[in-house]
Amino acid sequence: MDPIALAAGTALVSAIAADAWQGARTGLVAVWHRVRPEQAEAVDAELAETRAQVLAARQAGEADTEQALVADWQLRIQALLRANPAVAVELRRLLDTQLAPALSPEEQSRIGTLMMRAEASGGGRVYQAGRDQHIIEQ
């Protein structure tokens, strides 16, 4: 899945549960309107429904429900990117200017993306880490 879809879906669901939810809603609906105008009104209504579901899930302590909503929006945003890959720039701007700033530092750390790829041949070793790494070889 596109890293922007992953990050935007995660940030969107967190942001719509916060005070800045209207900005998140307006921003995403505007992006949708540009790419798929016939779906923009439905997306607007679905965002309102998602907000109600997220708030209820948080109140009930249902992290699985919130995670399912994140996955749903990640898939929707991925489909939007497939329809128009150029919208990635707009989504990144929305993520950086409206969604991420509305989140707590803990929530902001959840939207980061790390992709690593490595290959080794001839018995070589590959060490990768997203953070600290300590290797002791004997």
N, C-alpha and C positions, 0 to 999 in steps of 0.2 A: 504494500500500500504506500502511496506517496507520503513522504514525511510531513508535508504541509497538511494533508487530510488528517493524519494522526494527531498532529499538534492542534489544529483548528477545532477538530471535534472535541478533544479533551478540554481545551480552553473555553469553547462555546458553552458546554454544559455547566462548567464551573461558573462562568461569568453570568449566565442567565439566572443563576441562583443568588447572585449578589445584587447590590444596589445599582450597578451599572448595566443592568440587564437590558434596558431600553436601547442603549447605544449598541450593544452586541446584536440585538434583534434588528435594529435599523440597518446596521452595517451588513449583516448577512443577507437580509432581504434585498438590499440594493445590489449586491453581487449576483444573487439569484435572478433578479429582474433583468440584469444585463445579459445573462447567459440563457436563461430559460424563463422568459417573461410570463408564459402561460402557467407556470408553477409558483410564481412569487407569492400570490395571495394565499395559496394553500400552505406554503412554507411558513408564512407569517403566523397563520393559525396553529400550525404544528409546533412552532417555537413556544407559543403561549401554553399549549398543552404540555410540552416538555418541561417548561418552568414549573407548572403545577405538580408534575410528577416528581421532579427533582426535589422540590421543597418538601413534598410528602415523604419521599424516600429518606431525606436527611432527618426529618423529624422522627421517623420510625427507626432510624439507624440501619436502613437497608442499603448498604454499599453496593450490593449486587445489582439492584435496580438502577442505581446511578451509573454503574459501569456499563450496563446494557444500553442505557440511553446514549452514553458516550460512543459505544460501538455503532449504534444506529446512525448517529450524526457523522461519524467518520466515514461510513459507507456512503451516505448521501453526498458528502463533500467530495469523496473520491469519484463518484459518478459525475458530479459537476465538472471536476477536473478532466475527466475523460472526454466529456462533451466539448470542452474548450480549455486545452492546456494553458493557454495564455492567462487564464484567470488566476493562476498560481501567484502572480505578482500582486494582484488585488487582495487575495486571501492572506498573503504574507503581511501586507500592509495592515489589513484588518486585525490580524493576529498581534502584530507589534504595537499598533496604536490604540486599539480599543479592547481587545480581549485580554491579553496578558497583563496590561496595567491594572485591570480590575480585580486581579487575583491576589490572594495572599502569597507571601514568599514560598510557602509550602506547596500551594497549588501551582505556582509558576514553575517550580522544579519538576512537576509532573509532565509539563508540555514540551520539555526539551527532547531533541531527537539525536540519537547517536547511531550511526551506521558504520560498521567496520567489516572489512573483507580481507582475508589473507589466504595465501596459498604457500605450500612448502613442497619441495620435491627433493628427491635424493636423500631422504632421511633428515632434512632440515627441520628446524623447530620454528614455530611462530608463537609469539606471546602478544596478546592484546588485552587491553584493559580500558575501561571507561573512566577509571580513576587510578588510585594508587595500585602499584603492583610490586611485589617483592618476590624475587626468584632466588632460590638457594639451590645450587646444583652441587652435587658431590661427585 
